[in-house]
Amino acid sequence: MSYPDIYYVKKENELLSQGDIFVRFEDKIIPKSEQKELGFIILTYTCDLEHLEDLNYILICPIFDFDNLIEMFIKKHEDKTLLKVQIALESIMKSLFNNDMRFYFFLSPIPEVSINPAYAHLEQITKIPTQYMEKLIENRKISLKTPWREKLGWMTGNLFNRIGTEDIDKGISKEFVQTNEIFKDFIEIRSKQIKSSLIEYFDRDDEITRLFKEKILPIFIENRKTTRDMIKAELINSFEESEIESIFEKLTHELQRSDNQFLRDMITFERMHHKLDNFRISDFFKSITKEVLNSEN
């Protein structure tokens, strides 16, 4: 996965400027964050840093690994269907990658600091006395190039316009989410929940449940999408034509109202399948369904 080349290395004693990234040094002057930070980025404008006689403090904010955001997002939305979590997560990652979110500034993986992309959290601005200027330079790792430095300055001072940096391809946000270990763990947990829900659902012994298990799921397993016409065509083989519409409505009502995790996830998949591109949600549901059906036989 490739990310924009947004950094350059300054000369050892070159003056501090906006967009310089440094790591924590042994001093209590920088308050600790609740999450472990990767480093910090300078927010004070370069023109102000060139006139220290008029400056008392240097503004900085912490930098965190992107996995922190993914974990926070999943915890916030874990009650939603898997597909909704995935699509929303890809959407928010795309916005973050392109710096379209108010308090988060995207950073490509920082050499010698992190192999993952990161973000500067602009809500957590703090200040350091200018007497620590030399310490900041000593612990500086890398600096932002133009126009990312200017974009950072704009986002710091004005949160409602947009600097024209090149957008990151939307495929990167999808790939990032789909290969992320935290999201994979979430899928694993959700698959166990869905399997358990499906087994529980099959314990019921009523006409709609039997129809769903014997008629609808086989269609779902064999096809990318389970359409109304497919379902009705299957029902024709078992019921009088006059009964089909009523049975179909009962079935639809059952699926849409159910609090069963599998049914909720599957119905969401059916409604939103066209947004998935080539991700594995279809195979994900099919494999679980086959496993449970086979265990029933």
Phi and psi in degrees as GROMACS dihedral restraints (atoms count N, CA, C in turn):
[ dihedral_restraints ]
;  ai    aj    ak    al  type     phi  dphi    fc
    3     4     5     6     1  -108.6    20    10
    4     5     6     7     1   144.1    20    10
    6     7     8     9     1  -124.5    20    10
    7     8     9    10     1   160.9    20    10
    9    10    11    12     1   -59.8    20    10
   10    11    12    13     1   144.7    20    10
   12    13    14    15     1   -83.6    20    10
   13    14    15    16     1    95.0    20    10
   15    16    17    18     1  -109.6    20    10
   16    17    18    19     1     3.6    20    10
   18    19    20    21     1  -117.4    20    10
   19    20    21    22     1   160.5    20    10
   21    22    23    24     1  -147.0    20    10
   22    23    24    25     1   158.4    20    10
   24    25    26    27     1   -99.5    20    10
   25    26    27    28     1   126.8    20    10
   27    28    29    30     1   -83.4    20    10
   28    29    30    31     1   161.9    20    10
   30    31    32    33     1   -65.4    20    10
   31    32    33    34     1   155.1    20    10
   33    34    35    36     1   -52.6    20    10
   34    35    36    37     1   -45.6    20    10
   36    37    38    39     1  -108.0    20    10
   37    38    39    40     1    16.9    20    10
   39    40    41    42     1   -63.7    20    10
   40    41    42    43     1   145.6    20    10
   42    43    44    45     1   -59.7    20    10
   43    44    45    46     1   154.8    20    10
   45    46    47    48     1   -68.8    20    10
   46    47    48    49     1   145.9    20    10
   48    49    50    51     1  -147.4    20    10
   49    50    51    52     1   164.9    20    10
   51    52    53    54     1   -58.9    20    10
   52    53    54    55     1   138.1    20    10
   54    55    56    57     1    91.8    20    10
   55    56    57    58     1    -2.2    20    10
   57    58    59    60     1   -71.0    20    10
   58    59    60    61     1   138.5    20    10
   60    61    62    63     1  -113.5    20    10
   61    62    63    64     1   129.3    20    10
   63    64    65    66     1  -133.5    20    10
   64    65    66    67     1   162.6    20    10
   66    67    68    69     1  -102.5    20    10
   67    68    69    70     1   160.8    20    10
   69    70    71    72     1   -60.0    20    10
   70    71    72    73     1   139.6    20    10
   72    73    74    75     1  -116.3    20    10
   73    74    75    76     1   167.0    20    10
   75    76    77    78     1   -75.4    20    10
   76    77    78    79     1    82.3    20    10
   78    79    80    81     1  -162.8    20    10
   79    80    81    82     1   143.0    20    10
   81    82    83    84     1   -83.9    20    10
   82    83    84    85     1     9.8    20    10
   84    85    86    87     1   -66.9    20    10
   85    86    87    88     1   -28.6    20    10
   87    88    89    90     1   -96.2    20    10
   88    89    90    91     1   117.6    20    10
   90    91    92    93     1   -64.9    20    10
   91    92    93    94     1   148.1    20    10
   93    94    95    96     1   -81.3    20    10
   94    95    96    97     1   143.0    20    10
   96    97    98    99     1   -89.7    20    10
   97    98    99   100     1   163.1    20    10
   99   100   101   102     1   -65.5    20    10
  100   101   102   103     1   -34.7    20    10
  102   103   104   105     1  -102.6    20    10
  103   104   105   106     1   154.4    20    10
  105   106   107   108     1   -73.4    20    10
  106   107   108   109     1   121.9    20    10
  108   109   110   111     1   -87.9    20    10
  109   110   111   112     1   155.5    20    10
  111   112   113   114     1   -84.4    20    10
  112   113   114   115     1   -28.8    20    10
  114   115   116   117     1   173.9    20    10
  115   116   117   118     1  -157.9    20    10
  117   118   119   120     1  -142.5    20    10
  118   119   120   121     1   156.9    20    10
  120   121   122   123     1  -127.1    20    10
  121   122   123   124     1   141.8    20    10
  123   124   125   126     1   -77.9    20    10
  124   125   126   127     1   128.3    20    10
  126   127   128   129     1  -105.6    20    10
  127   128   129   130     1   -22.1    20    10
  129   130   131   132     1   -60.6    20    10
  130   131   132   133     1   139.4    20    10
  132   133   134   135     1   -62.9    20    10
  133   134   135   136     1   142.6    20    10
  135   136   137   138     1   -58.9    20    10
  136   137   138   139     1   -38.8    20    10
  138   139   140   141     1   -62.8    20    10
  139   140   141   142     1   -33.0    20    10
  141   142   143   144     1   -73.3    20    10
  142   143   144   145     1   -35.7    20    10
  144   145   146   147     1   -67.9    20    10
  145   146   147   148     1   -20.2    20    10
  147   148   149   150     1   -81.0    20    10
  148   149   150   151     1    -7.2    20    10
  150   151   152   153     1  -128.8    20    10
  151   152   153   154     1    70.3    20    10
  153   154   155   156     1   -63.5    20    10
  154   155   156   157     1   -22.8    20    10
  156   157   158   159     1   -64.3    20    10
  157   158   159   160     1   -22.2    20    10
  159   160   161   162     1  -104.0    20    10
  160   161   162   163     1     7.2    20    10
  162   163   164   165     1  -123.9    20    10
  163   164   165   166     1   129.1    20    10
  165   166   167   168     1  -101.0    20    10
  166   167   168   169     1   -30.8    20    10
  168   169   170   171     1  -135.4    20    10
  169   170   171   172     1   155.2    20    10
  171   172   173   174     1  -113.8    20    10
  172   173   174   175     1   126.7    20    10
  174   175   176   177     1   -84.4    20    10
  175   176   177   178     1   135.2    20    10
  177   178   179   180     1  -138.4    20    10
  178   179   180   181     1   164.6    20    10
  180   181   182   183     1  -144.2    20    10
  181   182   183   184     1   156.3    20    10
  183   184   185   186     1   -76.0    20    10
  184   185   186   187     1   157.3    20    10
  186   187   188   189     1  -115.8    20    10
  187   188   189   190     1   132.7    20    10
  189   190   191   192     1  -125.2    20    10
  190   191   192   193     1   157.8    20    10
  192   193   194   195     1   -69.3    20    10
  193   194   195   196     1   144.5    20    10
  195   196   197   198     1   -60.6    20    10
  196   197   198   199     1   -27.2    20    10
  198   199   200   201     1   -59.8    20    10
  199   200   201   202     1   -27.4    20    10
  201   202   203   204     1   -60.3    20    10
  202   203   204   205     1   -43.0    20    10
  204   205   206   207     1   -67.5    20    10
  205   206   207   208     1   -41.2    20    10
  207   208   209   210     1   -63.0    20    10
  208   209   210   211     1   -45.2    20    10
  210   211   212   213     1   -62.2    20    10
  211   212   213   214     1   -43.5    20    10
  213   214   215   216     1   -63.4    20    10
  214   215   216   217     1   -42.4    20    10
  216   217   218   219     1   -65.4    20    10
  217   218   219   220     1   -44.7    20    10
  219   220   221   222     1   -63.8    20    10
  220   221   222   223     1   -41.9    20    10
  222   223   224   225     1   -61.8    20    10
  223   224   225   226     1   -37.2    20    10
  225   226   227   228     1   -70.5    20    10
  226   227   228   229     1   -32.5    20    10
  228   229   230   231     1  -117.8    20    10
  229   230   231   232     1    18.8    20    10
  231   232   233   234     1   -66.5    20    10
  232   233   234   235     1   -15.6    20    10
  234   235   236   237     1   -82.2    20    10
  235   236   237   238     1    -7.5    20    10
  237   238   239   240     1   -85.2    20    10
  238   239   240   241     1   167.9    20    10
  240   241   242   243     1   -67.3    20    10
  241   242   243   244     1   154.3    20    10
  243   244   245   246     1   -55.7    20    10
  244   245   246   247     1   -44.1    20    10
  246   247   248   249     1   -64.0    20    10
  247   248   249   250     1   -41.8    20    10
  249   250   251   252     1   -63.8    20    10
  250   251   252   253     1   -39.0    20    10
  252   253   254   255     1   -62.4    20    10
  253   254   255   256     1   -46.2    20    10
  255   256   257   258     1   -62.3    20    10
  256   257   258   259     1   -48.5    20    10
  258   259   260   261     1   -64.5    20    10
  259   260   261   262     1   -42.8    20    10
  261   262   263   264     1   -65.5    20    10
  262   263   264   265     1   -38.5    20    10
  264   265   266   267     1   -65.9    20    10
  265   266   267   268     1   -42.2    20    10
  267   268   269   270     1   -63.4    20    10
  268   269   270   271     1   -37.5    20    10
  270   271   272   273     1   -65.6    20    10
  271   272   273   274     1   -45.1    20    10
  273   274   275   276     1   -69.7    20    10
  274   275   276   277     1   -33.8    20    10
  276   277   278   279     1   -65.7    20    10
  277   278   279   280     1   -40.6    20    10
  279   280   281   282     1   -60.8    20    10
  280   281   282   283     1   -43.4    20    10
  282   283   284   285     1   -63.7    20    10
  283   284   285   286     1   -41.3    20    10
  285   286   287   288     1   -67.0    20    10
  286   287   288   289     1   -44.0    20    10
  288   289   290   291     1   -58.0    20    10
  289   290   291   292     1   -32.8    20    10
  291   292   293   294     1  -101.9    20    10
  292   293   294   295     1    14.1    20    10
  294   295   296   297     1    55.6    20    10
  295   296   297   298     1    44.9    20    10
  297   298   299   300     1  -105.2    20    10
  298   299   300   301     1    13.9    20    10
  300   301   302   303     1  -114.0    20    10
  301   302   303   304     1   144.6    20    10
  303   304   305   306     1   -61.1    20    10
  304   305   306   307     1   -45.1    20    10
  306   307   308   309     1  -111.7    20    10
  307   308   309   310     1    11.0    20    10
  309   310   311   312     1  -126.8    20    10
  310   311   312   313     1   126.8    20    10
  312   313   314   315     1  -111.3    20    10
  313   314   315   316     1   118.4    20    10
  315   316   317   318     1   -68.3    20    10
  316   317   318   319     1   140.3    20    10
  318   319   320   321     1  -132.3    20    10
  319   320   321   322     1   127.4    20    10
  321   322   323   324     1   -59.7    20    10
  322   323   324   325     1   163.3    20    10
  324   325   326   327     1   -49.1    20    10
  325   326   327   328     1   133.2    20    10
  327   328   329   330     1   -93.1    20    10
  328   329   330   331     1   116.6    20    10
  330   331   332   333     1   -51.7    20    10
  331   332   333   334     1   136.0    20    10
  333   334   335   336     1    67.7    20    10
  334   335   336   337     1     4.7    20    10
  336   337   338   339     1  -122.3    20    10
  337   338   339   340     1   -48.4    20    10
  339   340   341   342     1  -153.5    20    10
  340   341   342   343     1   143.9    20    10
  342   343   344   345     1   -90.9    20    10
  343   344   345   346     1   -10.3    20    10
  345   346   347   348     1   -98.5    20    10
  346   347   348   349     1   157.1    20    10
  348   349   350   351     1   -64.0    20    10
  349   350   351   352     1   161.4    20    10
  351   352   353   354     1  -139.4    20    10
  352   353   354   355     1  -179.0    20    10
  354   355   356   357     1  -147.6    20    10
  355   356   357   358     1   145.5    20    10
  357   358   359   360     1   -91.1    20    10
  358   359   360   361     1   127.4    20    10
  360   361   362   363     1   -93.7    20    10
  361   362   363   364     1    99.4    20    10
  363   364   365   366     1   -71.9    20    10
  364   365   366   367     1   -12.1    20    10
  366   367   368   369     1   -75.3    20    10
  367   368   369   370     1   -18.8    20    10
  369   370   371   372     1  -104.3    20    10
  370   371   372   373     1    46.4    20    10
  372   373   374   375     1   -70.4    20    10
  373   374   375   376     1   135.7    20    10
  375   376   377   378     1  -135.5    20    10
  376   377   378   379     1   175.0    20    10
  378   379   380   381     1  -130.4    20    10
  379   380   381   382     1   149.6    20    10
  381   382   383   384     1  -125.4    20    10
  382   383   384   385     1   134.4    20    10
  384   385   386   387     1   -57.6    20    10
  385   386   387   388     1   144.1    20    10
  387   388   389   390     1   -62.3    20    10
  388   389   390   391     1   -16.4    20    10
  390   391   392   393     1   -65.1    20    10
  391   392   393   394     1   -13.6    20    10
  393   394   395   396     1   -94.1    20    10
  394   395   396   397     1    11.6    20    10
  396   397   398   399     1   -51.9    20    10
  397   398   399   400     1   -47.4    20    10
  399   400   401   402     1   -65.3    20    10
  400   401   402   403     1   -35.9    20    10
  402   403   404   405     1   -63.3    20    10
  403   404   405   406     1   -39.6    20    10
  405   406   407   408     1   -65.1    20    10
  406   407   408   409     1   -43.3    20    10
  408   409   410   411     1   -65.0    20    10
  409   410   411   412     1   -40.6    20    10
  411   412   413   414     1   -63.0    20    10
  412   413   414   415     1   -34.4    20    10
  414   415   416   417     1  -102.0    20    10
  415   416   417   418     1    10.6    20    10
  417   418   419   420     1   -70.5    20    10
  418   419   420   421     1   135.9    20    10
  420   421   422   423     1  -103.4    20    10
  421   422   423   424     1   -40.2    20    10
  423   424   425   426     1  -167.0    20    10
  424   425   426   427     1   169.8    20    10
  426   427   428   429     1  -138.2    20    10
  427   428   429   430     1   153.6    20    10
  429   430   431   432     1   -75.6    20    10
  430   431   432   433     1   141.2    20    10
  432   433   434   435     1   -82.3    20    10
  433   434   435   436     1   168.6    20    10
  435   436   437   438     1   -73.8    20    10
  436   437   438   439     1   140.4    20    10
  438   439   440   441     1   -95.5    20    10
  439   440   441   442     1     8.8    20    10
  441   442   443   444     1   -68.1    20    10
  442   443   444   445     1   -33.0    20    10
  444   445   446   447     1   -62.4    20    10
  445   446   447   448     1   -43.9    20    10
  447   448   449   450     1   -66.6    20    10
  448   449   450   451     1   -37.0    20    10
  450   451   452   453     1   -63.4    20    10
  451   452   453   454     1   -41.0    20    10
  453   454   455   456     1   -60.9    20    10
  454   455   456   457     1   -44.3    20    10
  456   457   458   459     1   -63.1    20    10
  457   458   459   460     1   -40.4    20    10
  459   460   461   462     1   -65.5    20    10
  460   461   462   463     1   -44.5    20    10
  462   463   464   465     1   -64.7    20    10
  463   464   465   466     1   -32.2    20    10
  465   466   467   468     1   -67.7    20    10
  466   467   468   469     1   -41.9    20    10
  468   469   470   471     1   -95.8    20    10
  469   470   471   472     1   -23.8    20    10
  471   472   473   474     1  -147.3    20    10
  472   473   474   475     1   118.5    20    10
  474   475   476   477     1  -101.7    20    10
  475   476   477   478     1    13.5    20    10
  477   478   479   480     1  -124.1    20    10
  478   479   480   481     1     0.0    20    10
  480   481   482   483     1  -115.8    20    10
  481   482   483   484     1  -177.5    20    10
  483   484   485   486     1  -138.9    20    10
  484   485   486   487     1   126.4    20    10
  486   487   488   489     1   -83.8    20    10
  487   488   489   490     1   140.5    20    10
  489   490   491   492     1   -80.9    20    10
  490   491   492   493     1    62.2    20    10
  492   493   494   495     1   -77.6    20    10
  493   494   495   496     1   153.0    20    10
  495   496   497   498     1   -66.9    20    10
  496   497   498   499     1   130.9    20    10
  498   499   500   501     1   -69.6    20    10
  499   500   501   502     1   143.2    20    10
  501   502   503   504     1   -78.6    20    10
  502   503   504   505     1   139.0    20    10
  504   505   506   507     1   -55.2    20    10
  505   506   507   508     1   136.5    20    10
  507   508   509   510     1   -62.3    20    10
  508   509   510   511     1   -23.5    20    10
  510   511   512   513     1   -64.0    20    10
  511   512   513   514     1   -27.1    20    10
  513   514   515   516     1   -66.9    20    10
  514   515   516   517     1   -40.6    20    10
  516   517   518   519     1   -65.2    20    10
  517   518   519   520     1   -38.2    20    10
  519   520   521   522     1   -64.2    20    10
  520   521   522   523     1   -47.1    20    10
  522   523   524   525     1   -62.7    20    10
  523   524   525   526     1   -39.6    20    10
  525   526   527   528     1   -60.6    20    10
  526   527   528   529     1   -47.6    20    10
  528   529   530   531     1   -64.6    20    10
  529   530   531   532     1   -46.0    20    10
  531   532   533   534     1   -71.5    20    10
  532   533   534   535     1   -21.5    20    10
  534   535   536   537     1  -104.0    20    10
  535   536   537   538     1     0.7    20    10
  537   538   539   540     1   -74.5    20    10
  538   539   540   541     1   132.6    20    10
  540   541   542   543     1   -66.0    20    10
  541   542   543   544     1   -34.7    20    10
  543   544   545   546     1   -66.2    20    10
  544   545   546   547     1   -42.2    20    10
  546   547   548   549     1   -67.6    20    10
  547   548   549   550     1   -36.6    20    10
  549   550   551   552     1   -61.9    20    10
  550   551   552   553     1   -41.7    20    10
  552   553   554   555     1   -62.4    20    10
  553   554   555   556     1   -39.4    20    10
  555   556   557   558     1   -62.4    20    10
  556   557   558   559     1   -41.7    20    10
  558   559   560   561     1   -61.7    20    10
  559   560   561   562     1   -41.8    20    10
  561   562   563   564     1   -62.0    20    10
  562   563   564   565     1   -44.4    20    10
  564   565   566   567     1   -64.1    20    10
  565   566   567   568     1   -44.7    20    10
  567   568   569   570     1   -64.9    20    10
  568   569   570   571     1   -36.1    20    10
  570   571   572   573     1   -62.9    20    10
  571   572   573   574     1   -37.8    20    10
  573   574   575   576     1   -66.5    20    10
  574   575   576   577     1   -39.6    20    10
  576   577   578   579     1   -63.9    20    10
  577   578   579   580     1   -43.7    20    10
  579   580   581   582     1   -65.7    20    10
  580   581   582   583     1   -43.3    20    10
  582   583   584   585     1   -60.3    20    10
  583   584   585   586     1   -45.5    20    10
  585   586   587   588     1   -62.0    20    10
  586   587   588   589     1   -41.9    20    10
  588   589   590   591     1   -65.5    20    10
  589   590   591   592     1   -38.8    20    10
  591   592   593   594     1   -67.2    20    10
  592   593   594   595     1   -43.0    20    10
  594   595   596   597     1   -62.0    20    10
  595   596   597   598     1   -42.5    20    10
  597   598   599   600     1   -62.3    20    10
  598   599   600   601     1   -41.1    20    10
  600   601   602   603     1   -64.6    20    10
  601   602   603   604     1   -39.2    20    10
  603   604   605   606     1   -70.0    20    10
  604   605   606   607     1   -15.7    20    10
  606   607   608   609     1   -69.2    20    10
  607   608   609   610     1   -18.9    20    10
  609   610   611   612     1   -71.3    20    10
  610   611   612   613     1   149.2    20    10
  612   613   614   615     1  -126.8    20    10
  613   614   615   616     1    76.1    20    10
  615   616   617   618     1  -137.1    20    10
  616   617   618   619     1   169.0    20    10
  618   619   620   621     1   -60.6    20    10
  619   620   621   622     1   -44.7    20    10
  621   622   623   624     1   -65.8    20    10
  622   623   624   625     1   -41.9    20    10
  624   625   626   627     1   -62.9    20    10
  625   626   627   628     1   -44.0    20    10
  627   628   629   630     1   -62.8    20    10
  628   629   630   631     1   -40.9    20    10
  630   631   632   633     1   -60.4    20    10
  631   632   633   634     1   -46.0    20    10
  633   634   635   636     1   -61.0    20    10
  634   635   636   637     1   -46.9    20    10
  636   637   638   639     1   -69.6    20    10
  637   638   639   640     1   -42.6    20    10
  639   640   641   642     1   -88.2    20    10
  640   641   642   643     1   -28.2    20    10
  642   643   644   645     1  -110.8    20    10
  643   644   645   646     1   -45.6    20    10
  645   646   647   648     1   -82.0    20    10
  646   647   648   649     1   -46.8    20    10
  648   649   650   651     1   -59.8    20    10
  649   650   651   652     1   -41.2    20    10
  651   652   653   654     1   -58.7    20    10
  652   653   654   655     1   -36.7    20    10
  654   655   656   657     1   -63.9    20    10
  655   656   657   658     1   -44.1    20    10
  657   658   659   660     1   -60.8    20    10
  658   659   660   661     1   -41.9    20    10
  660   661   662   663     1   -64.9    20    10
  661   662   663   664     1   -35.4    20    10
  663   664   665   666     1   -88.5    20    10
  664   665   666   667     1   -13.0    20    10
  666   667   668   669     1  -128.3    20    10
  667   668   669   670     1   154.7    20    10
  669   670   671   672     1   -65.9    20    10
  670   671   672   673     1   -33.6    20    10
  672   673   674   675     1  -140.5    20    10
  673   674   675   676     1   137.0    20    10
  675   676   677   678     1   -99.4    20    10
  676   677   678   679     1   102.4    20    10
  678   679   680   681     1   -92.4    20    10
  679   680   681   682     1   165.0    20    10
  681   682   683   684     1   -57.8    20    10
  682   683   684   685     1   -43.4    20    10
  684   685   686   687     1   -63.6    20    10
  685   686   687   688     1   -39.4    20    10
  687   688   689   690     1   -61.6    20    10
  688   689   690   691     1   -46.2    20    10
  690   691   692   693     1   -63.4    20    10
  691   692   693   694     1   -47.5    20    10
  693   694   695   696     1   -63.3    20    10
  694   695   696   697     1   -37.5    20    10
  696   697   698   699     1   -62.3    20    10
  697   698   699   700     1   -36.9    20    10
  699   700   701   702     1   -70.7    20    10
  700   701   702   703     1   -37.7    20    10
  702   703   704   705     1   -67.5    20    10
  703   704   705   706     1   -29.5    20    10
  705   706   707   708     1   -59.1    20    10
  706   707   708   709     1   -31.7    20    10
  708   709   710   711     1   -71.4    20    10
  709   710   711   712     1   -15.6    20    10
  711   712   713   714     1  -120.9    20    10
  712   713   714   715     1   -14.1    20    10
  714   715   716   717     1  -135.4    20    10
  715   716   717   718     1   160.7    20    10
  717   718   719   720     1   -67.5    20    10
  718   719   720   721     1   147.5    20    10
  720   721   722   723     1   -56.5    20    10
  721   722   723   724     1   -36.0    20    10
  723   724   725   726     1   -67.7    20    10
  724   725   726   727     1   -20.8    20    10
  726   727   728   729     1   -90.2    20    10
  727   728   729   730     1   -21.0    20    10
  729   730   731   732     1   -62.3    20    10
  730   731   732   733     1   -46.5    20    10
  732   733   734   735     1   -60.3    20    10
  733   734   735   736     1   -42.8    20    10
  735   736   737   738     1   -64.1    20    10
  736   737   738   739     1   -44.3    20    10
  738   739   740   741     1   -65.6    20    10
  739   740   741   742     1   -41.5    20    10
  741   742   743   744     1   -61.0    20    10
  742   743   744   745     1   -42.9    20    10
  744   745   746   747     1   -65.1    20    10
  745   746   747   748     1   -40.0    20    10
  747   748   749   750     1   -61.5    20    10
  748   749   750   751     1   -43.4    20    10
  750   751   752   753     1   -62.9    20    10
  751   752   753   754     1   -47.4    20    10
  753   754   755   756     1   -60.5    20    10
  754   755   756   757     1   -44.3    20    10
  756   757   758   759     1   -60.2    20    10
  757   758   759   760     1   -43.4    20    10
  759   760   761   762     1   -60.9    20    10
  760   761   762   763     1   -47.0    20    10
  762   763   764   765     1   -67.1    20    10
  763   764   765   766     1   -40.1    20    10
  765   766   767   768     1   -74.5    20    10
  766   767   768   769     1   -28.5    20    10
  768   769   770   771     1   -94.1    20    10
  769   770   771   772     1   -11.9    20    10
  771   772   773   774     1   -66.2    20    10
  772   773   774   775     1   143.5    20    10
  774   775   776   777     1   -95.3    20    10
  775   776   777   778     1     8.3    20    10
  777   778   779   780     1   -70.3    20    10
  778   779   780   781     1   128.7    20    10
  780   781   782   783     1   -61.4    20    10
  781   782   783   784     1   -41.2    20    10
  783   784   785   786     1   -62.3    20    10
  784   785   786   787     1   -47.2    20    10
  786   787   788   789     1   -64.5    20    10
  787   788   789   790     1   -41.2    20    10
  789   790   791   792     1   -61.5    20    10
  790   791   792   793     1   -45.5    20    10
  792   793   794   795     1   -65.5    20    10
  793   794   795   796     1   -41.5    20    10
  795   796   797   798     1   -68.3    20    10
  796   797   798   799     1   -41.7    20    10
  798   799   800   801     1   -65.1    20    10
  799   800   801   802     1   -39.3    20    10
  801   802   803   804     1   -62.9    20    10
  802   803   804   805     1   -41.0    20    10
  804   805   806   807     1   -57.9    20    10
  805   806   807   808     1   -44.7    20    10
  807   808   809   810     1   -64.0    20    10
  808   809   810   811     1   -37.1    20    10
  810   811   812   813     1   -75.3    20    10
  811   812   813   814     1   -28.4    20    10
  813   814   815   816     1  -119.4    20    10
  814   815   816   817     1    13.5    20    10
  816   817   818   819     1   -57.2    20    10
  817   818   819   820     1   -29.6    20    10
  819   820   821   822     1   -68.9    20    10
  820   821   822   823     1   -12.8    20    10
  822   823   824   825     1   -92.5    20    10
  823   824   825   826     1    -0.7    20    10
  825   826   827   828     1   -84.0    20    10
  826   827   828   829     1   -17.5    20    10
  828   829   830   831     1    55.9    20    10
  829   830   831   832     1  -124.2    20    10
  831   832   833   834     1  -110.6    20    10
  832   833   834   835     1    23.2    20    10
  834   835   836   837     1   -72.7    20    10
  835   836   837   838     1   171.1    20    10
  837   838   839   840     1   -93.9    20    10
  838   839   840   841     1    15.0    20    10
  840   841   842   843     1   -58.3    20    10
  841   842   843   844     1   -43.3    20    10
  843   844   845   846     1   -58.4    20    10
  844   845   846   847     1   -51.4    20    10
  846   847   848   849     1   -63.5    20    10
  847   848   849   850     1   -33.4    20    10
  849   850   851   852     1   -59.6    20    10
  850   851   852   853     1   -51.3    20    10
  852   853   854   855     1   -67.5    20    10
  853   854   855   856     1   -40.7    20    10
  855   856   857   858     1   -63.3    20    10
  856   857   858   859     1   -41.4    20    10
  858   859   860   861     1   -65.3    20    10
  859   860   861   862     1   -40.9    20    10
  861   862   863   864     1   -65.2    20    10
  862   863   864   865     1   -44.3    20    10
  864   865   866   867     1   -61.3    20    10
  865   866   867   868     1   -45.9    20    10
  867   868   869   870     1   -60.3    20    10
  868   869   870   871     1   -43.5    20    10
  870   871   872   873     1   -61.0    20    10
  871   872   873   874     1   -44.5    20    10
  873   874   875   876     1   -70.2    20    10
  874   875   876   877     1   -43.0    20    10
  876   877   878   879     1   -62.1    20    10
  877   878   879   880     1   -41.7    20    10
  879   880   881   882     1   -65.5    20    10
  880   881   882   883     1   -35.5    20    10
  882   883   884   885     1   -69.4    20    10
  883   884   885   886     1   -20.9    20    10
  885   886   887   888     1   -77.8    20    10
  886   887   888   889     1   -25.8    20    10
